[in-house]
Amino acid sequence: MTWVEWAAKAVALRPHRSKAGAVRAALADYLLNQQLSALLDGSEADDMQPDIGEDHPIIGNGYYRLDDTALDLELDGATVVARDGSFESFELIVGYRSKSFGSEPFMAIKNRLRDARHLFIAPQVGES
């Protein structure tokens, strides 16, 4: 099914909403069903490192989703060289990991939404 076909079906199933609202509702339903399926299966897919399938020069084989505790642990003792909070919904943090994590360079996107995951990119983050 193409994106246009999916969106048309979402609008047709929710005629009482605006077209944009119908698409947002269908997407929210899909994401909630996916999360519930993962919980019922006992899997923690959201905690895993997504594999991009290639060795990218900046992000290696993937990126990492960290919760608040894990990000705080990463930033504790890290050398932060740049912090940009001028974005609406996130803060960009760039620096070098603490010596206990190998001192590799990192880039973090700190999500400002409560209880949302943060993006963390570092060469060895999964192997510490």
N, C-alpha and C positions, 0 to 999 in steps of 0.2 A: 504494500500500500504506500502510495506517495504521500508526502507531507500535505499536499493540497487535498487529496482524498480523505486523509485522516481529519484534517481541520473541517472539511465539509460535513463529515459524519458527526463530529463533535458538535457543530452548530445545529445540525438536524435533530440530534438527540436532546438539545436544550433550547427549544425555540423561544422560551420565555426570557432568555438572557440576551444581552448584546452579543455580537459575534466574538469580540475579544474576550468577554466574560465567559462565554461558552468554551472557548479554547483553553482559557486558564483553568476552568473547573475540570475539564477533561484531563488536562495535564496533572493537576493536583490529585485527581482520583487515581490516575495511573501510578504516580509516584508513591502515594499512600499504599496502594495495593502491593507494589513492589517491596516496600519496607515491611509491610505485614507478612508477606511471603517469606522474607529473609528471617524475620523474627520467629515465625512458626517452624522454619527449617532449622533454626538454631545457628544460622550462619551470621557472621558479622562482616558482610561484604563491604560495608562502609569503612571499616577499619583497615582494609587491605590496601596495598600499594597497587594502583592501576598500572598495568603493563602497556606501554605504548608500542611495543613490538620492535623497537630499533634502539640503537645506542645514540641518542641525541647529544650533540656537543654541550648543551646547557643542562638538560634535565636527566641525562643518562637514560635509563629504561623506564622511568616513570616519575611520578610525583607522590607526595605523601599527604594524607589527611590526618591532621592532629586535632585532638580535643584541647580544651583550655589548659588542663593539667600538663599534657605533653608539650604544648607550646611553651608554657612557663618554664618547664624543665629545660627545654632547648635554649631559651633566652637567658636563663640563670647562668652566669659565667661567660656568656658569649660576648664577643667584641662587636658591638653594633656600630657600623660606620655611616649608615643613613637610615633615617626614619621619616616617612612622609605620610602625615595624617590628613592631607588636604583632600582626600577622596571621600565621597559621601558614605559609602558602606564598608570600606576596608582601609587598613593601614598597611603600607609597604615597609618592610623591615629588611635591611640588607647588612650582612656582616660575616663574621667568622665564628664557627662553633667553638665552644670551650675546649680546652686541651683534652678533657676526659672524653669528648666526642670526636677527637681527631683534628680539630682546628680547621676543618674544611670550610670553604666559603658556602654561604647559604643565602637564600632569598625566601622570605615568608610573606604571605598575604594574610594579615590578621583580620578575620571576618568580624564585623561589629554587630552582627545579629546574635542575640543571646542563644547560647548552647549550640551554635553552628560550628562546623569544622573549619579549620584554618588550612591553607595550602602551604606546604613546606617543601622547598627544593634544595637538596644538598647531595653531593656525590655518595656519601656513605651512611646516610641516616638510618637505613634499615639494618646495618651491620654493626652498630655500636654495641 
